Amino acid sequence: MHKGLLCAVLLFILNGCWSVGPDYRRPEIDAPDNWRFAEKEVRDLANTAWWNQFNDPILKALVNEGLSENKDLRIATARVEEYFGRYFSTRGDQFPFAAAGAGATRQQLSEQGPYAAGSFDNPYSQYEVNLGARWEIDFWGKYRRASEAARAQLLGTEEGRRTVVLTLVTAIAGTYVDLRTLDKQLEITRQTAASRKDTLDIFAMRLSKGITSELDLSQIKSQYQDAMARIPDIVRSVGRTENALSILLGRNPGPIARGLSIDELSLPEVPAGVPSDILVRRPDIRLAEQNLVAANARIGVAKAAYFPSISLTAALGSVSTDLSDLFTGATKVWSVGVPLTVPIFSAGRIGGEVKAAEAFQKQALVGYQQAVQNAFRETEDALLDRTQSIIRLDALSQQLEALRNYSRLARMRYDEGYTSYIEVLDAERSLFDVELAHAAGQDTLFRSLIAIYKAM
């Protein structure tokens, strides 16, 4: 009868289990209907290997190497494994715990004590084996809420890993574009310096024959030294960019292989999508939401401390002073219990834990809303940068064409004696500056497209 009553109580408890604390509901987000800068007839490529659109096999190989060897990504991956273990550890609290034990002791009691009559051998041996189990019934959902929080943390670390992947890929692609831009600027500068050196040699010869003035020679020499002075800065920037890219790839600092030039790289298409897509695409938003889920579940964990703790315990074993009698019927011992602990006075500790959990949930909620707004801003900024970068690069291209024509005409006028060489120097100086600016404009455009993919 006692066993039947115990089973009935157990079934009642199990059927009546529920979880205190609020259930999670995704907050309402005021998302704009469309982006300010709409793009028509473009494919949705935001979640693909978009860096392949550059059509540069070297860049593709560098990205693959970075995904395999980057140290930050390895740390993020190991962190996911850590929280995977933490989740199963927390989840295990919902289930019974059983353990087996065995022991042997040899003991002597005082001959002047209460057992001095000698009813048993002194000293004596004792042998025992036991099997025990304990299960705290999750009547109020404390452990289920804790498991919910641990699962959200696990998913959050995976989103954190995806954030590292996204940041790493965009950093590799952007740094590679910077490197190819610097390569082009270095090539332009060296060609300009070589051309001015040839001109300087010609005018030095003319000066020795009295054909030209020392003023013209000094001006040409100044232009030549200006080009030469720029080379070390660009070479230093190339080296630093190579070193930065090496670290992203998980290598020691060193040279980087080159593929297509900045002029040969293909421009990726702009990914399509509406603002609400950001909520399911961006890992930082999904991480913020999982943090909110975990914080919401911890409120239930804290509130569960207000309620009684109910457990089931059981033990079965055998104890004997003679090892040969250890498993006989007379040596068996067992026990069954239902411990109950009810909080009566905690000096505000439980209430403080609940308030802290609720405040932390508010922080996570605001953090989620902030992450969403920041995502919208980054996408709008990236689209704006792309639009204005195209306009600027188009203007620079037209200016470059005009200056090339101006330089050609200025040299023709000088050769025919219509003007001084100052006009030629002015044209070439302007052309040189705009050639460098045009290369930088290409870099800005590629960077803006990379930023769009990261933002979306």
Secondary structure, 3 states (H helix, E strand, C coil): CHHHHHHHHHHHHHHCCCCCCCCCCCCCCCCCCCCCCCCCCCCCCCCCCHHHHHCCHHHHHHHHHHHHHCHHHHHHHHHHHHHHHHHHHHHHHHCCEEEEEEEEEEECCCCCCCCCCCCCCCCEEEEEEEEEEEEEECCCCHHHHHHHHHHHHHHHHHHHHHHHHHHHHHHHHHHHHHHHHHHHHHHHHHHHHHHHHHHHHHHHHHHHCCCCCHHHHHHHHHHHHHHHHHHHHHHHHHHHHHHHHHHHCCCCCCCCCCCCCCCCCCCCCCCCCCHHHHHHHCHHHHHHHHHHHHHHHHHHHHHHCCCCEEEEEEEEEEEECCHHHCCCHHHEEEEEECCEECCCCCCCHHHHHHHHHHHHHHHHHHHHHHHHHHHHHHHHHHHHHHHHHHHHHHHHHHHHHHHHHHHHHHHHHHHCCCCCHHHHHHHHHHHHHHHHHHHHHHHHHHHHHHHHHHHC
